[in-house]
Amino acid sequence: FLPSFLPPFTDDCSDTLIKGGSSGTVTVNCIDRNTCYQRVHVVGPTLGKVVVNAVTDADFAPFSNEGLIECPTVEGECSITCGHTKEDSKQVVCGNKMKIVGSPKGDLKV
């Protein structure tokens, strides 16, 4: 029995914020259904690099619901790989209102 005032239990890492600092690399690997699911917000460093690997064979869709990836805010490289290893998968990877914000200076590869 759980008291009614507790929030509902979730295991999908929704509403997660991953934030870089002033420099360096932010690396995010979405490896199973418990990572990068919905409303995940990745904020890159001021100067540096963002690497997101959202390739999976699991039955889930990383960054599939309102995901947001912000590349380095001043200058840097941003590399985002989305995909599914199963050709017949119906999972939408990096879709459904996902947003990617590029850097003022630097490359953006999706």
C-alpha positions as CSV (number, residue, x, y, z in Angstrom):
1,F,0.0,0.0,0.0
2,L,1.3,3.4,-1.0
3,P,0.0,6.7,0.4
4,S,-1.9,8.6,-2.2
5,F,0.3,11.8,-1.9
6,L,3.3,10.0,-3.4
7,P,3.9,10.7,-7.1
8,P,3.3,7.7,-9.4
9,F,6.4,5.5,-9.9
10,T,8.1,5.8,-13.3
11,D,11.1,4.0,-14.8
12,D,11.4,5.7,-18.1
13,C,13.7,8.6,-17.1
14,S,11.2,11.2,-18.4
15,D,11.8,14.9,-17.7
16,T,15.6,14.4,-17.4
17,L,18.0,17.3,-17.7
18,I,21.6,16.7,-18.8
19,K,23.6,19.9,-18.7
20,G,27.2,20.7,-19.7
21,G,29.5,23.3,-18.1
22,S,31.6,26.0,-19.6
23,S,33.7,23.7,-21.8
24,G,34.2,20.0,-22.6
25,T,32.1,17.3,-24.1
26,V,28.6,16.1,-23.2
27,T,28.1,12.5,-24.3
28,V,24.7,10.8,-24.1
29,N,24.2,7.2,-25.0
30,C,20.6,5.9,-25.2
31,I,21.0,2.2,-24.7
32,D,17.7,0.8,-23.4
33,R,14.1,1.7,-22.8
34,N,15.0,3.4,-19.5
35,T,17.1,6.1,-21.1
36,C,16.3,9.2,-23.2
37,Y,12.6,8.5,-23.4
38,Q,10.4,11.5,-23.2
39,R,10.9,15.2,-22.5
40,V,14.7,14.7,-22.2
41,H,16.6,18.0,-22.4
42,V,20.3,17.9,-23.2
43,V,22.2,21.2,-22.9
44,G,25.7,21.4,-24.3
45,P,28.6,23.3,-22.8
46,T,29.3,26.9,-23.7
47,L,32.3,25.9,-25.8
48,G,32.8,22.3,-26.7
49,K,31.0,19.3,-28.1
50,V,27.7,17.4,-27.8
51,V,27.5,13.7,-28.9
52,V,24.2,11.9,-28.7
53,N,23.9,8.3,-29.7
54,A,20.3,7.3,-30.0
55,V,20.7,4.0,-31.9
56,T,18.9,1.1,-30.3
57,D,17.6,-2.4,-31.0
58,A,15.3,-2.2,-28.0
59,D,11.5,-1.8,-28.2
60,F,11.4,1.9,-27.4
61,A,12.0,5.2,-29.1
62,P,14.7,7.5,-27.7
63,F,14.0,11.2,-27.8
64,S,10.6,10.3,-29.2
65,N,8.4,12.7,-27.2
66,E,9.4,16.4,-27.0
67,G,13.1,15.8,-26.7
68,L,15.4,18.8,-26.8
69,I,19.1,18.9,-27.7
70,E,20.9,22.3,-27.4
71,C,24.3,22.3,-29.0
72,P,27.1,24.4,-27.5
73,T,25.8,27.9,-26.9
74,V,28.8,29.8,-28.3
75,E,30.8,27.5,-30.4
76,G,31.4,23.8,-31.0
77,E,30.4,20.6,-32.7
78,C,27.2,18.8,-32.3
79,S,26.8,15.2,-33.5
80,I,23.4,13.3,-33.2
81,T,22.9,9.8,-34.4
82,C,19.3,8.4,-34.4
83,G,18.3,5.1,-35.7
84,H,17.1,1.5,-35.1
85,T,19.1,-1.6,-35.8
86,K,16.0,-3.6,-36.6
87,E,14.9,-2.9,-40.2
88,D,11.3,-3.8,-39.4
89,S,11.0,-1.8,-36.2
90,K,8.0,0.6,-36.0
91,Q,9.7,2.7,-33.3
92,V,10.1,6.4,-34.1
93,V,13.6,7.4,-33.0
94,C,14.1,11.2,-32.5
95,G,10.6,12.2,-33.6
96,N,7.4,13.6,-32.2
97,K,8.1,17.3,-31.5
98,M,11.9,16.8,-31.0
99,K,13.9,20.0,-31.3
100,I,17.6,20.5,-32.1
101,V,19.2,23.9,-31.6
102,G,22.5,24.4,-33.4
103,S,25.5,26.5,-32.3
104,P,26.1,30.0,-33.6
105,K,29.5,28.7,-34.8
106,G,30.3,25.1,-35.5
107,D,29.0,22.0,-37.3
108,L,25.7,20.2,-36.7
109,K,25.5,16.6,-37.9
110,V,22.3,14.7,-37.6
